[in-house]
Structure formats: structure tokens, C-alpha cells
């Protein structure tokens, strides 16, 4: 299973959790079994409030659960 966390940096497991999923600068995806880690840049930061689309940044990723 792969868990996705909204984070404020690309520091992997040392990254601080972001307080807002939609405007998180990065998404840190962690494999439950410890076999992998992926950091995804949320390039859709230039958005108006309420119109963010963080799911677009995760498109194509094999994320099973989002933790927010």
C-alpha cells in the first residue's frame, strides 16, 4: 500500500506535514513495506482559493491512500 502525505518540502521522511492538502508544495508518497519513497512536486500552486486541483499532481501515481 502507498500512502501520500502533503508536505512543505521535498525532504522525504524528514519533510514537515503541510496544513493544507490543496496548496501543499509537495506530496511525499511512502510504500507501507518500506520499499520505496517518491516525492511529487505539486506544480498547481498558482491557483485561486477554492479552485486548487491537487489530484492532477498525483495523476499517474499509484497512491492507495491520502493522509491529511
N, C-alpha and C positions, 0 to 999 in steps of 0.2 A: 504494500500500500504506500502511496506517495502523498505526503501532507504538504500543503502550501501555506506559508506564513507571510503576511505583509510585513516588510522590513524597511528601515530607513537607510540602510547601507547594503553594500554588496559583500560584507564581511563573513558570509556563510553562517556558521553556527554561532558566531560572536556578534551577529547583527542585532541591533535593538528592534523590537517589535514596533511597527507603526500603529498609531492610534486610529488611523482611518484607512480602511481597506482600499477604497477607490483611488485615493491620492497617494498611496504608498509608492515611494520611488522604485522599490524592488519587491520581488516575490522570491522567497527562499523556499525551495522545494526539497524535502528530505525524504529519502526512502526509509521506511519503517525498519527494514532489516539492516540498515547501516551500509548498504552497498553503493549509495550514490547521493549526490547533492547537486542541485542546479540552482543558479541564481538568474532570475529573469528580470530584465530591465522593463519597468512599466513606462514605456515611451509615451503613453497617452496622458501625460501630466497637464498639458496645456488645455484645460477644459473649464467650462463654467460650472459653478456649483450645481449639483444635481444632474449633470449631464456626462459624468465620467463613465468609462466603459472598460473597467479593469479586466473583464473576461476576454477582451480582444488580445491583451498581452499574453494571456495564458493559452490562447488558441494553439492547438497542435501539441501542447504539453500533455503528458499523461498524468494529470493530477486526479487523485481519488477523493481528497477532502481538503477543504479550505478552513483554516483555523483563524478566527478573528476575535 
